[in-house]
Amino acid sequence: MFFTKVIHVAEIAIILLLTTKLATSQTKPGCSESCGSVNIPFPFGTTEGCYFDESFLLNCNHSFNPPVLTFPRSNISILNISIPEGELKVAGPVSHDCYNELGNITLNNSDTLTSMFTFSNFSLSTTRNMFTAVGCDTVGVIGGTSGGRNYTTGCVALCNQIEDVRNGSCNGVGCCQMSVQDGVRDFATSIGSLNNHTQVHSFNPCGYTFVADRSYNFSSLDLVNFQNRETVPVVLDWSVGNGTCEAAKENLTGYACQAMHSDCVNSSNGGYRCTCSEGFDGNPYLLDGCQDVNECESSNPCSDNATCENLVGSFNCICAEGHGGDGKRDGTGCSPEQDREDQTLKLAIPLAELEGLSKAMHPWEEDDNLQAEEAESLIKPSNPYLDEDNHGASASNTTTGFDSMKHHIIMPYDDGR
């Protein structure tokens, strides 16, 4: 008997484990879920049948230990893929130029990220990246294409002594930054110097340029130590296709938003992305990818004296007996019914007092209204042959007469009353 119960418990545990894995799976069945430490959610994949289309095909390079996830025909490492934000973080290169004490150049390696873009579904994130130049004698330039047009911009970073440099500040003293233009799908950075670092060589022999996540925090130590940095995190926006949601929905066989509780969002750089509807979480690109979020467990949205009830796509907070309110922490919460009645009474009393004060200050308004009502009752037509809309020969004349009398009876208020 005991052995049978153990078997049943084990079966239940296995079923729960499989159910949980199915609900949280980010890939198609039989596809690799990760490469090294990087998860590979659908629509991305590394083998046939595991990606949405070829623009989402990635390569898992097992010649490294651990394996490195890259774009096909590229050595740019992929660090993270985000489904909710539609972002992909990669390791972007750093351009260096270094000089000796005599001002002779010893290193200059301006790089390009052009090869990282397999198709047109990836662009630099305007909101997440900045073009940055670090150095005390550094001219940084970035060039690329955006919307089929070439563009070039840059900035200059200067300083005379390291004491002038402030950590965390990229205002042109030791570090400068520029925003990245919308829709950039390939770019290159270059670097130069005004005086070959001869006047600042003792504390800054090199200059550096790169595009990096805005989270980069400049430090005066970067003037020397950045020489050892090969890459920095760069954030790319990705989308599906190059049409709008409306156009994509016309061909449901090629429509990427497969989950039942999913929404389509147009991308500012062309194409569209899929998101789980509010109250759901997961991968909207998979058929059963969006699962209900149990807000009662994940965010504790109800006040202490309320019970949380999870609903499909939402939740409800139920106040304890004798209490009223919406029960939510960010709402009215729950309060004793007596307190709510007292509060209502406190609001009603001032309103009544205000109404009484108004009548005391303007008693003639009540008399005027009474006069108008009496006059209207005296001259109001009582012809039984008129229909509900007072259609008839005398209806308009009577109404006009009443309006005229009403105008003379109800005198306008002036200071002489």
Secondary structure, DSSP 8 states (H G I E B T S, - for coil): -HHHHHHHHHHHHHHHHHHHHHHH--S-TTS--EETTEE--TT-BSSTTSSSSGGGB-EEETTSSS-EEE-TT---BEEEEETTTTEEEEEEE-EEEEE-TTS-EEEE---B-GGG-SSSSEEE-TTTEEEEEESSEEEEEEEEEETTEEEEEEEEEE-SSGGG--TT--BSBSEEEEE--TTEEEEEEEEE-SSTTTTTTTT--EEEEEEEETT----TTHHHHGGG--EEEEEEEE-BSSS-HHHHHTSGGG-S--STTEEEEE-TTSSEEEEE-TTEEE-TTSTT-EEE--HHHHT--B-TTEEEEEETTEEEEEE-TTEES--BTTTT--EEHHHHHHHHHHHHHHHHHHHHHHHHH-HHHHHHHHHHHHHHHHHS---TTS-TT--STTHHHHHHHHHHHHHHHS----TT-
